[in-house]
Every structure is written in C-alpha cells, then in structure tokens.
Amino acid sequence: MKGVIRTVVGYSGGQEKNPTYAYIKDSTESILIEYDPDIISYEDILVEWSRMHSPISKRKTQYRSAIFYADEEQKKIAEETVKAMKSALGVSKVFTGIEPVSAFYRAEEYHQNYLNKYR
C-alpha cells in the first residue's frame, strides 16, 4: 500500500514477555505497520485490513482478531471499523478485540515477509 513504510510480523497483546511461535504464551500473532500519515491514514489501513479479514468465528488467543490503537482517536476509528464490518457482513457480532498498543515482540525471521517467501 502506498504510504506503508514497512511491516514487521510479531506477537503482542499478552502480558508474558518474549513470546515465540513455539511458546506464544498469552500473545497474539500481530503485524506492526509503520506508515506515513501524510500519505495514508490509520483508517485507510483498517479499511484495507477489514476487506481481507473475516472475524466471524472465535479463535484461540494466538490467532484471534484484534485491532491495537495508540490513542483515543485511533480507538474511535477502530470501533467504527468494527461497526462497519458488522454491517457489511450482516452480523450482530464479530470477534475482533480493540485494545491499546502493548509490547510488541518481533517474530522469528521465517515469519517475516511470509507471503512473498512462500507463494
């Protein structure tokens, strides 16, 4: 996406430190997205994410659906995104957590740029 500077695959959302794929502990697989807000907005990124994502089934913590926000404005945008997903899917409930940003741990190298490596 134009305006995305880089993405890093990792783990976040948990309380235990230093999760790995083999020992994910209480964390969730996540993507850290660095972007230029003069080119693309947080909302634009969430809209694109919601097009590629189906949060209609509950999953275990490792694979759960979550949106992490850095401030109250992003929280509001995340809530609006979830509301729009419900409407677009015609459901009353989606399984997407909305949580403040927490510690992020970079995943192992074989997880980085996964789609390009294994297509």
C-alpha positions as CSV (number, residue, x, y, z in Angstrom):
1,M,0.0,0.0,0.0
2,K,1.3,3.4,-0.9
3,G,2.4,5.1,2.4
4,V,3.2,1.9,4.2
5,I,6.9,2.1,5.1
6,R,7.4,-1.4,6.4
7,T,5.6,-4.2,8.2
8,V,7.0,-6.5,10.9
9,V,5.4,-9.7,12.0
10,G,5.4,-10.4,15.7
11,Y,3.5,-11.0,18.8
12,S,1.6,-8.6,21.0
13,G,-1.4,-8.3,23.3
14,G,-0.1,-10.5,26.0
15,Q,1.3,-10.0,29.5
16,E,4.1,-12.5,29.4
17,K,7.4,-11.3,27.9
18,N,9.4,-12.7,24.9
19,P,6.8,-14.9,23.2
20,T,7.9,-17.1,20.3
21,Y,5.9,-19.1,17.8
22,A,6.6,-22.3,19.7
23,Y,5.9,-20.6,23.1
24,I,3.3,-18.0,22.1
25,K,2.2,-17.8,25.8
26,D,-0.8,-15.3,26.0
27,S,0.1,-13.2,23.0
28,T,-1.5,-12.9,19.6
29,E,0.2,-13.0,16.2
30,S,0.3,-9.4,15.0
31,I,1.7,-7.1,12.4
32,L,3.4,-3.8,13.3
33,I,2.7,-1.4,10.4
34,E,4.9,1.7,10.1
35,Y,3.3,4.3,7.8
36,D,3.5,7.9,6.6
37,P,0.3,9.6,7.9
38,D,0.7,12.3,5.2
39,I,0.1,9.6,2.6
40,I,-2.1,7.0,4.2
41,S,-4.3,7.1,7.3
42,Y,-4.8,4.7,10.1
43,E,-8.4,4.4,8.9
44,D,-7.3,3.6,5.4
45,I,-5.2,0.8,6.7
46,L,-8.0,-0.6,8.8
47,V,-10.4,-0.4,5.8
48,E,-8.0,-2.5,3.7
49,W,-7.4,-4.9,6.6
50,S,-11.2,-5.4,7.0
51,R,-11.5,-6.3,3.3
52,M,-9.0,-9.1,3.7
53,H,-10.3,-10.3,7.1
54,S,-13.2,-12.4,8.4
55,P,-13.7,-12.1,12.1
56,I,-17.0,-14.1,12.3
57,S,-15.5,-17.0,14.2
58,K,-13.9,-17.1,17.6
59,R,-10.3,-18.3,17.6
60,K,-7.8,-19.1,20.2
61,T,-5.6,-16.3,21.5
62,Q,-2.7,-16.9,19.2
63,Y,-4.9,-16.4,16.1
64,R,-7.6,-14.1,17.4
65,S,-8.6,-10.9,15.6
66,A,-7.5,-7.7,17.2
67,I,-7.0,-4.0,16.4
68,F,-4.5,-2.2,18.5
69,Y,-4.7,1.6,18.9
70,A,-2.2,4.2,20.1
71,D,-4.7,7.0,21.3
72,E,-8.3,7.8,21.7
73,E,-8.7,8.9,18.1
74,Q,-7.4,5.6,16.8
75,K,-9.7,3.8,19.3
76,K,-12.7,5.6,17.9
77,I,-11.7,4.7,14.3
78,A,-11.2,1.1,15.3
79,E,-14.7,1.0,16.9
80,E,-16.2,2.5,13.7
81,T,-14.3,-0.1,11.6
82,V,-15.7,-3.0,13.6
83,K,-19.2,-1.5,13.4
84,A,-18.8,-1.2,9.6
85,M,-17.6,-4.8,9.4
86,K,-20.7,-6.0,11.2
87,S,-22.9,-4.1,8.8
88,A,-21.1,-5.3,5.7
89,L,-21.2,-8.9,6.9
90,G,-24.8,-8.6,8.1
91,V,-24.0,-9.9,11.6
92,S,-24.6,-8.6,15.1
93,K,-21.3,-9.8,16.5
94,V,-17.7,-10.1,15.3
95,F,-14.8,-11.5,17.2
96,T,-12.4,-8.6,17.0
97,G,-10.7,-7.1,20.1
98,I,-10.0,-3.4,20.3
99,E,-7.1,-2.9,22.7
100,P,-4.4,-0.3,23.5
101,V,-1.0,-0.9,22.0
102,S,1.2,-3.1,24.2
103,A,4.7,-4.5,24.0
104,F,5.5,-5.9,20.5
105,Y,8.0,-8.7,20.0
106,R,9.4,-9.4,16.6
107,A,8.6,-12.9,15.3
108,E,11.2,-15.3,14.0
109,E,12.8,-14.5,10.6
110,Y,10.9,-17.2,8.7
111,H,7.6,-15.4,9.6
112,Q,8.8,-12.1,8.1
113,N,7.6,-11.3,4.5
114,Y,5.9,-14.7,4.6
115,L,3.6,-14.3,1.5
116,N,6.5,-13.3,-0.7
117,K,8.7,-16.2,0.5
118,Y,6.1,-18.9,0.2
119,R,3.9,-18.0,-2.8
